[in-house]
Amino acid sequence: MSTRVIHALRILLSGTLVLFLAGYASWQAPKAHAVTSGCAPYAILASRGSGQLMDDSSTNGFGQPVFSFIESFLAELPAGTAAATTTWNNPYLAVPVSWPHLLNAASAALNSSFYSNSVNGGQNKLTAAITNITATCAGSTKIILVGYSQGAQVTANVYQALAPDLQADISGVALFGDPLFNPGSPGDMGDFSGDRQGLLAHPSSRMRPAFADDGKVLSYCFQADVICQGPWASFFPLQVSGLAAHSAYNTDGDADSTVPYSTRAALYFANLTGIPSGSAAPSAMITPVDTAFVGRPITISAAESTDPDGEELTYSWDLANSGTFSTASPSRTTSTVFKTAGTYTVRLQVTNESGLSATASAVVTVVADPDPGTLQAPTTLAVEESSDGLSDTLTWQPPASGPAPGGYEVFGGDGTPLAATVGGGPGSLTLPAGGVPSSIDVESVDSDGEGGILTAQFTPEPSAIATVNGPTASVAAQIGEGATISFAVQAGQAFYINGNLSQSDQPLEANYDLLDPSGITVLEQNDDSVDAGSSINVSPIVATTSGIYTLNYSLENPLGNPGSGIFSAQVFGTDLTASQTIDGAPVTVNVPASDPGDWSVITFAASAGQEIYINGTSTFGTSTLEVSIFDPSGKMIYDGIPYFGVWSNIIAPMAVKTSGV
């Protein structure tokens, strides 16, 4: 039996065979309903829950809690505006899923047939209504979307699928008991459990994507609501509490406030869209701050801020007078440190549970500390290599407390002065690559040249220097670290590299790349498995720039075991002794046998898509010959087997993939 069918049976057998509370003994298809013509100041587009009837006179066909939300929202409007507001009831099927409509319930669990057809129909009608209003009334009509249960699924699906320009025309979205509820989405409201998701959000791939954190969407969910919290929301007594909670959005609040969720949402969106709320705004006040001293922490308090209705407040601060407030917090105090003397404006924003806010500002006078204490050491000393590998930059942060330094002095671990800087903010020092000593002291100093010292130890990356046609250069590297071998080459010179690895017998992953003098990667290679004696060869490359080329090498152990390896490499120069043209006369090159592993090169130009083949002969006596072909990027595209003595062969036709030499 498939997991989807098992899941459907689980849903049917839990929750006393009820998925979405309908509360009606009979159901019929809804009558058609059109959006009112003309541009109203507000348009509330509502989608009712499963099985709720459009001819239910007690709720004007909207069903609860949507009806309660609309009433609460309209109550905040001036009488004339309320009368002119459009309220539209989505005329979709809203198929019931309670007894005896068990096929609908099963199709909801399986996301198929009756239920999905109902949701899709609702989405089409709501999308058409939004498009109709925005096409003629964009900018003049504020659109509020509201949905409950199946209607919440319809509403949220439509909103998340809207193009950005249409989404921008929506002023707010209120959802109650969404079957695809995502407990980690911005705008989630209620006493829901953060580790439970909507009943139909199983598997988790069906869970609703998170909404944007822009304050336009509120999605309410009770912890005991089986629809938005899954069938495990309340196991005893047999999900009865889960069903009751699903129908309580217009009657119940939570431990924070007894105001019903539908009313809270209406007041929030009334305030969001600029309607003066029936809830009074809070009063923001900053307790006057006594004179503050440079470098000393001070506490700023908003304890005297109040709310006339006794609602809980949250507090946000703008300590730099930048116009941007910090994330809201229930804490009524904040702390800061001013580094220099002067007058500073700090701002406070308080917000109550209804979403209403108030702001206040205060001036803080900061003077020099008569007893500044001991100048502390700087913090967070670090070294970062430049992208081109030509320099290293040392950075540090000012002392975490105490008086501000007048500047910094930087010394090597042996006492050699490296630099002196002025100013007490973050500092930096750039040195040539490899010029950062293994031990560094950064001292914060005052006018008397005294202060705290921060010492850091740095382990330079192992490196070695090679010369073209010179001896082998070797460098040891610990597993998880890197090593480099560098060498100088002139523009136009051709070179190749023969290397090998000496290490313990454990399997490793080796990675290396070759950088030109400007830091551009010329070649890179990853070997998933290498061991002692593994060769690392770089085919002939023509230097395009004079300068220092760097071969970077690193080792990794897939098992996480410690260890080290010794990387050895020798750089050889070679002459481009011949140039060939396709269909041209044969050319001859001499490969010196005095230095095993030496190369000679024949170059030719070809175009992408061109078919080529090569005839060749050679006489090498007691030497072994190996013939390889490299594309313009240096990638080997043909690797012939070694030949001993006389060689006469044809390299079979191949298609050229890249134009070039």
C-alpha positions in Angstrom: 0.0 0.0 0.0 1.4 3.4 -0.9 2.5 5.9 1.7 -0.1 8.4 0.4 -2.9 6.0 0.9 -1.7 5.0 4.4 -1.5 8.7 5.2 -5.1 9.2 3.9 -6.3 6.4 6.1 -4.4 7.8 9.1 -6.2 11.1 8.6 -9.6 9.4 8.2 -9.1 7.3 11.3 -7.9 10.1 13.5 -9.9 13.2 14.1 -13.2 11.3 14.3 -13.5 11.3 10.5 -13.6 15.0 10.4 -10.9 17.0 8.6 -12.4 20.5 8.2 -15.1 21.6 10.6 -18.2 22.3 8.5 -21.1 22.2 11.0 -23.7 21.7 8.4 -25.9 18.7 7.8 -26.4 19.4 4.1 -24.4 21.1 1.4 -25.2 22.5 -2.1 -23.2 24.2 -4.8 -22.9 28.0 -4.3 -24.7 30.6 -6.3 -22.6 32.8 -8.6 -21.2 36.0 -7.1 -19.5 38.9 -8.8 -17.1 41.6 -7.7 -19.0 44.9 -7.3 -18.2 47.3 -10.1 -16.5 50.6 -9.4 -13.5 51.4 -7.3 -14.2 51.0 -3.6 -11.8 52.4 -1.0 -11.4 48.8 0.4 -12.1 45.4 -1.1 -12.2 42.4 1.2 -12.0 39.2 -0.9 -13.0 36.3 1.3 -12.8 32.5 0.9 -14.9 30.4 3.3 -14.1 27.0 4.8 -15.1 23.5 3.7 -18.8 23.0 3.5 -19.8 26.5 4.6 -22.8 27.7 2.6 -23.1 30.9 0.8 -26.8 31.1 1.7 -26.2 31.0 5.4 -27.9 34.2 6.5 -26.4 34.2 10.0 -22.9 35.0 8.5 -24.1 36.5 5.1 -22.6 33.4 3.5 -19.0 34.1 4.6 -19.0 31.6 7.5 -17.0 32.0 10.7 -14.4 33.3 11.4 -14.3 35.2 8.1 -17.6 36.9 8.9 -16.3 38.1 12.3 -13.1 39.4 10.7 -15.1 41.4 8.2 -17.4 42.9 10.8 -14.5 43.9 13.0 -12.6 45.5 10.1 -15.7 47.4 8.9 -16.3 48.6 12.5 -13.0 50.5 12.3 -14.0 52.4 9.2 -15.9 55.7 9.1 -19.6 55.0 8.3 -19.5 56.2 4.7 -16.3 54.3 3.9 -17.7 51.1 5.4 -20.8 51.4 3.3 -18.7 51.8 0.2 -16.4 48.9 0.9 -16.6 45.9 -1.4 -17.0 42.5 0.4 -16.6 39.6 -2.1 -17.4 36.0 -1.3 -15.5 33.5 -3.4 -18.1 31.4 -5.2 -16.0 28.3 -5.3 -17.3 24.8 -4.3 -15.7 24.7 -0.9 -16.5 21.0 -0.8 -17.3 19.5 2.6 -15.1 16.8 4.0 -17.0 15.8 7.1 -19.4 12.8 7.3 -20.8 11.6 4.9 -18.4 13.2 2.4 -15.5 10.8 3.1 -14.4 10.7 -0.6 -13.7 14.4 -0.4 -11.8 13.8 2.8 -9.6 11.1 1.2 -9.0 13.3 -1.9 -7.8 16.1 0.4 -5.3 13.8 2.0 -4.2 12.5 -1.4 -4.2 16.0 -3.0 -6.4 14.7 -5.8 -9.9 14.6 -7.3 -12.8 16.3 -5.5 -10.9 18.3 -2.9 -8.1 19.5 -5.2 -10.7 20.4 -7.9 -12.5 22.5 -5.3 -9.2 24.3 -4.3 -8.2 24.9 -7.9 -11.6 26.3 -8.7 -11.3 28.7 -5.8 -7.9 29.8 -6.8 -9.0 30.5 -10.3 -12.0 32.6 -9.1 -9.9 34.5 -6.5 -7.2 35.2 -9.0 -9.7 36.6 -11.5 -11.3 38.8 -8.8 -7.9 40.2 -7.9 -7.0 40.8 -11.6 -10.3 42.5 -12.2 -9.9 45.0 -9.3 -6.2 45.8 -10.0 -6.8 46.3 -13.7 -9.2 49.2 -13.1 -8.6 50.3 -9.5 -4.8 49.8 -8.8 -3.7 52.4 -6.4 -7.2 53.5 -5.3 -8.6 50.3 -3.8 -6.8 48.6 -0.8 -7.3 44.8 -1.2 -7.5 42.6 1.9 -7.6 38.8 1.4 -9.0 36.5 4.1 -9.5 32.8 4.2 -10.4 30.0 6.6 -9.5 26.3 6.5 -9.9 25.2 2.8 -10.4 28.9 2.1 -7.1 29.7 3.8 -5.4 27.2 1.6 -7.0 28.8 -1.5 -6.1 32.3 -0.3 -2.5 31.6 0.5 -1.9 29.6 -2.6 -3.2 32.5 -4.8 -1.2 35.2 -2.9 2.1 33.2 -3.2 1.5 32.6 -6.9 0.8 36.2 -7.8 3.3 38.1 -9.9 5.3 40.6 -7.9 3.4 43.6 -9.2 0.0 42.0 -8.3 1.3 40.9 -4.9 2.3 44.5 -4.3 -1.3 45.6 -4.8 -2.4 43.4 -1.9 -2.6 45.4 1.4 -2.9 42.4 3.7 -3.7 38.6 4.0 -5.4 37.0 7.0 -5.4 33.2 7.3 -7.1 31.1 9.9 -6.4 27.3 10.3 -4.4 26.8 7.1 -4.2 23.0 6.2 -0.7 23.7 4.8 0.5 25.7 7.8 4.2 26.3 8.0 5.2 26.7 11.7 8.5 28.5 10.7 7.0 31.2 8.4 7.1 35.0 9.2 3.7 36.2 10.2 2.7 33.0 12.0 0.4 34.0 14.9 -1.2 32.1 17.8 -0.2 29.5 20.4 0.7 26.9 17.8 3.5 24.4 18.4 6.6 25.1 16.4 7.3 21.4 15.6 3.9 20.7 14.0 2.7 21.6 10.6 -0.6 21.6 8.8 -2.7 18.4 8.4 -2.2 18.3 4.6 1.5 19.4 4.8 2.5 15.7 4.9 4.9 14.8 3.4 6.7 18.0 4.3 7.3 18.8 0.6 3.6 19.9 0.6 4.1 22.3 3.4 3.5 25.9 2.5 6.7 27.9 1.5 7.5 30.7 4.0 5.9 34.1 3.4 8.1 37.2 3.0 8.8 39.0 6.2 7.0 42.2 5.3 4.2 42.3 7.8 1.5 41.8 5.1 0.5 38.2 6.0 -0.8 36.9 9.4 -1.5 33.2 9.6 -3.3 32.2 12.8 -3.2 28.7 14.3 -4.3 27.2 17.6 -2.0 24.6 19.1 -5.1 22.3 19.6 -6.3 22.8 16.0 -5.9 19.5 14.2 -6.2 21.2 10.8 -3.1 23.5 11.1 -1.2 21.3 13.6 -1.8 17.8 12.2 -3.7 14.9 13.8 -1.3 14.8 16.8 -2.3 18.3 18.0 -4.4 16.8 20.8 -4.7 13.0 21.1 -7.2 12.8 23.9 -10.1 12.7 23.9 -10.0 11.4 20.3 -9.3 14.8 18.7 -12.5 16.4 20.0 -10.5 19.3 21.3 -8.8 19.6 17.9 -12.1 20.1 16.2 -13.4 22.5 18.7 -10.3 24.7 18.4 -10.7 24.8 14.6 -14.0 26.5 15.0 -12.9 29.0 17.7 -11.0 31.6 15.8 -13.9 34.1 16.1 -14.4 33.4 19.8 -11.1 32.6 21.5 -7.8 34.2 22.1 -4.9 32.8 24.1 -2.9 33.3 27.2 -1.5 36.6 26.0 -4.9 38.2 25.3 -8.6 37.0 25.3 -9.3 39.1 22.2 -10.3 36.6 19.5 -7.9 36.0 16.7 -10.3 37.2 14.1 -10.7 40.5 15.9 -6.9 40.9 16.4 -6.3 40.3 12.7 -8.9 42.9 11.7 -7.5 45.5 14.0 -3.9 44.8 12.8 -4.9 45.3 9.1 -7.0 48.3 9.9 -3.9 49.9 11.4 -1.7 48.6 8.6 -3.9 50.2 5.9 -4.1 53.5 7.7 -7.5 53.2 9.5 -7.5 54.9 13.0 -8.0 51.9 15.3 -10.5 51.6 18.1 -7.6 50.5 20.3 -5.7 53.6 21.6 -2.0 53.9 20.7 0.6 53.5 23.4 2.7 56.3 24.8 6.5 56.1 24.4 8.9 57.7 26.9 12.6 57.5 27.4 13.8 58.0 31.0 16.2 60.9 31.0 19.8 59.8 31.0 22.4 61.3 33.4 25.6 62.5 31.8 27.4 59.6 30.1 31.1 59.1 30.0 33.2 58.1 27.0 33.9 54.4 26.9 31.6 53.5 29.8 28.4 51.4 29.2 25.2 53.1 30.0 21.6 51.7 30.3 18.8 53.5 28.6 15.2 52.8 29.9 11.7 52.9 28.4 10.1 51.8 31.6 7.8 54.8 31.7 6.2 53.9 28.4 2.5 52.8 28.8 -0.5 51.5 26.9 -3.9 52.9 27.9 -5.6 49.6 27.3 -3.1 47.6 29.3 -1.8 45.7 26.2 1.7 44.3 26.3 4.4 46.4 24.6 7.5 45.6 22.6 10.5 48.0 22.4 12.8 48.8 19.4 15.8 51.2 19.6 17.6 53.4 17.2 20.8 54.4 19.1 22.5 56.0 16.1 19.6 58.2 15.0 19.8 56.4 11.6 16.1 56.0 11.1 16.3 52.3 11.5 15.0 50.6 14.6 16.3 47.3 16.0 14.3 44.1 16.2 11.4 44.4 18.7 12.1 43.0 22.1 10.0 42.7 25.3 12.9 44.2 27.3 12.3 47.8 28.4 16.1 48.6 28.6 19.1 48.6 26.3 22.8 49.2 26.8 25.4 51.0 24.7 28.8 52.5 24.8 29.7 55.9 23.2 33.3 56.1 22.0 33.7 59.9 21.7 32.4 62.9 23.6 29.4 64.8 22.1 25.6 64.9 22.1 23.7 61.9 20.7 20.0 61.5 19.8 18.6 58.1 20.7 15.1 57.0 19.5 12.5 54.5 20.8 9.6 52.8 19.2 7.0 51.0 21.3 4.3 48.7 19.8 1.2 47.2 21.4 -0.6 44.0 20.7 -2.9 45.7 18.3 0.0 46.7 16.2 -0.2 50.4 17.1 3.1 52.2 17.7 4.5 55.4 19.2 8.0 56.9 19.2 10.1 59.1 21.4 13.6 60.5 21.3 16.0 61.8 23.9 19.4 63.5 23.8 22.3 61.9 25.6 25.3 64.1 26.5 28.6 62.2 26.6 31.7 63.8 28.2 35.3 62.7 28.7 35.6 60.2 31.5 37.4 61.8 34.5 38.6 58.3 35.5 38.9 56.5 32.2 40.7 53.5 33.7 43.3 51.3 31.9 43.4 51.3 28.2 42.5 47.8 27.1 44.0 45.7 24.3 42.4 45.6 20.8 40.3 42.5 19.9 39.7 40.0 17.1 43.1 39.9 15.3 43.0 38.1 12.0 44.9 37.7 8.7 43.3 37.4 5.3 45.0 36.6 2.0 44.2 38.9 -1.0 42.4 37.4 -4.0 45.5 37.6 -6.2 47.7 36.0 -3.6 50.1 38.9 -3.7 49.4 40.3 -0.2 48.1 39.6 3.3 46.0 42.0 5.3 46.0 42.0 9.1 42.8 43.4 10.7 41.8 44.1 14.3 38.9 45.6 16.3 39.1 48.3 19.0 39.0 47.4 22.7 35.7 46.0 23.9 35.5 48.3 26.9 37.3 51.2 28.6 38.6 54.4 27.0 39.0 54.7 23.3 42.7 54.4 22.1 44.4 57.2 20.3 46.0 54.7 17.8 47.8 51.4 17.5 51.3 50.2 17.1 52.1 46.8 15.4 55.2 44.8 16.1 56.6 41.4 15.0 57.0 38.9 17.8 60.7 39.8 17.9 59.9 43.4 18.6 60.4 44.7 15.0 58.1 47.7 14.4 55.7 47.0 11.5 53.4 50.0 11.6 51.8 52.8 13.6 48.2 54.0 13.0 46.2 56.9 14.3 42.5 56.6 15.4 40.7 54.4 17.8 38.4 52.5 15.4 39.0 49.2 13.6 42.5 48.9 12.1 44.3 47.1 9.3 47.7 46.6 7.9 48.6 45.1 4.5 51.9 43.3 4.0 53.4 41.5 1.0 52.4 37.8 0.7 54.2 35.8 3.2 55.3 38.9 5.1 53.1 38.3 8.1 55.3 37.0 10.9 54.3 34.0 12.9 53.8 36.1 16.0 52.3 39.7 16.0 51.7 42.2 18.8 49.1 44.9 18.2 49.1 47.5 21.0 46.4 50.1 21.6 48.1 53.4 22.7 47.0 56.7 24.3 48.7 60.1 24.1 51.4 58.7 26.4 52.1 55.8 24.1 50.8 53.3 26.7 48.0 50.7 26.5 47.0 47.1 26.2 48.7 44.6 23.9 47.0 41.8 21.9 49.3 39.1 20.8 48.4 36.5 18.1 50.2 33.6 16.7 49.9 32.7 13.0 51.1 29.6 11.3 52.2 30.5 7.8 51.2 28.2 5.0 54.1 25.8 4.2 55.8 26.9 1.0 58.8 26.3 -1.2 60.4 28.1 -4.2 61.4 26.2 -7.4 63.3 27.4 -10.5 62.7 26.4 -14.1 65.0 23.4 -14.9 66.3 23.6 -11.4 66.3 20.9 -8.6 63.2 19.4 -7.1 61.4 21.6 -4.5 59.6 19.8 -1.6 57.1 21.0 1.0 55.3 19.2 3.8 51.6 19.7 4.4 49.3 18.5 7.2 46.0 16.9 6.3 43.4 19.7 6.1 45.9 22.4 5.3 47.6 23.7 2.2 51.1 24.1 0.8 52.5 26.1 -2.1 55.4 25.8 -4.5 56.1 29.0 -6.5 58.4 29.8 -9.5 59.2 32.6 -11.8 58.4 32.4 -15.6 58.8 34.8 -18.4 55.9 35.6 -20.8 56.1 33.2 -23.9 58.0 30.6 -22.0 56.7 27.1 -22.1 56.9 24.9 -19.0 55.6 21.8 -17.5 55.6 20.3 -14.0 56.5 16.8 -12.8 55.5 16.1 -9.2 54.8 13.3 -6.7 53.4 12.7 -3.3 55.2 10.9 -0.4 53.0 10.1 2.6 51.6 7.3 4.8 49.6 4.5 3.2 46.2 5.8 4.2 43.8 6.9 1.3 43.6 10.7 0.8 42.0 13.2 -1.5 44.5 15.6 -3.2 43.6 18.9 -4.8 45.9 21.3 -6.6 45.5 24.4 -8.7 48.0 26.5 -10.7 47.7 30.3 -10.5 49.3 32.9 -12.8 50.9 36.1 -11.4 47.5 37.9 -11.4 45.9 35.2 -9.3 43.9 33.7 -12.2 43.5 29.9 -12.1 45.3 28.3 -15.0 44.7 24.7 -14.1 43.0 22.8 -11.3 42.6 19.1 -10.5 41.0 17.0 -7.8 42.1 13.4 -7.2 39.6 11.4 -5.0 42.2 8.8 -4.0 46.0 9.1 -3.9 48.7 7.3 -2.0 52.4 7.3 -1.5 54.2 7.7 -4.8 51.2 9.2 -6.7 52.4 11.4 -9.5 51.1 14.9 -10.1 51.9 16.2 -13.6 51.1 19.5 -15.3 51.2 19.3 -19.1 53.1 22.0 -21.1 51.7 25.5 -20.6 52.8 28.7 -22.4 53.1 31.6 -19.9 51.1 34.6 -21.0 52.4 36.8 -18.3 55.8 37.3 -16.7 55.9 36.8 -13.0 55.4 34.3 -10.1 53.3 31.3 -10.8 52.0 29.4 -7.7 51.1 25.7 -7.4 48.7 25.3 -4.5 48.3 21.9 -3.0 46.1 20.5 -0.2 45.3 17.1 1.3 42.0 15.8 2.8 41.3 12.5 4.6 37.7 11.4 4.0 37.8 9.5 7.3 39.0 12.5 9.3 42.3 10.9 10.3 45.3 13.1 11.0 48.5 12.9 9.0 50.7 14.7 6.6 52.2 14.4 3.2 55.3 15.7 1.3 54.7 17.2 -2.0 57.6 17.4 -4.4 57.7 19.1 -7.8 60.2 20.0 -10.5 59.6 22.7 -13.1 60.9 22.2 -16.6 61.1 24.6 -19.5 60.6 23.4 -23.0 60.9 24.9 -26.5 57.9 24.9 -28.8 60.1 23.4 -31.5 57.6 23.1 -34.3 54.3 24.5 -35.6 52.0 22.5 -37.9 49.0 23.3 -40.1 46.2 20.9 -40.9 46.9 19.1 -44.2 50.4 20.7 -44.2 53.7 19.1 -44.7 55.2 16.9 -42.0 57.3 18.6 -39.3 60.1 17.1 -37.2 61.1 17.8 -33.6 63.9 16.4 -31.4 63.1 15.2 -27.9 66.2 15.2 -25.8 66.8 11.8 -24.1 69.3 13.1 -21.6 66.6 14.3 -19.2 63.8 11.6 -18.8 60.3 13.1 -18.7 61.3 16.0 -20.9 58.8 17.2 -23.6 58.9 18.7 -27.0 55.8 20.2 -28.5 54.1 20.5 -31.9 51.3 23.0 -32.1 48.5 23.4 -34.6 45.3 25.4 -34.8 41.9 23.8 -35.3 38.2 24.9 -35.2 35.4 23.6 -33.0 33.6 20.8 -34.8 36.5 20.1 -37.2 37.5 16.4 -37.6 41.3 15.7 -37.4 43.6 12.7 -37.3 47.4 12.5 -37.0 50.0 10.3 -38.7 53.4 10.1 -36.9 56.6 8.1 -36.8 59.6 8.2 -34.5 62.9 6.3 -33.7 63.9 6.4 -30.1 66.3 3.5 -29.7 66.2 2.4 -26.1 63.9 5.2 -24.9 60.2 5.1 -24.3 57.9 7.6 -26.1 54.5 8.9 -24.9 52.3 11.0 -27.1 49.5 13.2 -25.7 47.2 15.9 -27.1 46.0 18.9 -25.1 43.2 21.3 -26.0 43.6 25.1 -25.8 42.7 25.1 -22.1 45.4 22.6 -21.3 43.1 19.7 -20.8 44.4 16.3 -22.0 42.1 15.0 -24.8 44.3 12.1 -25.9 46.7 10.1 -23.8 48.6 7.5 -25.8 50.2 4.4 -24.4 54.0 4.4 -24.0 56.0 3.1 -27.0 59.4 1.6 -26.9 61.9 2.1 -29.7 60.4 2.6 -33.1 56.9 4.1 -33.3 54.7 4.3 -36.3 51.0 5.0 -35.7 47.9 6.9 -36.5 45.9 8.8 -34.0 42.3 8.0 -34.9 40.0 10.8 -36.2 38.5 12.9 -33.4 36.1 15.9 -33.3 37.6 19.2 -32.1 35.4 20.7 -29.3 37.1 24.0 -28.8 38.6 26.4 -31.3 42.2 27.4 -30.7 45.8 26.0 -30.6 
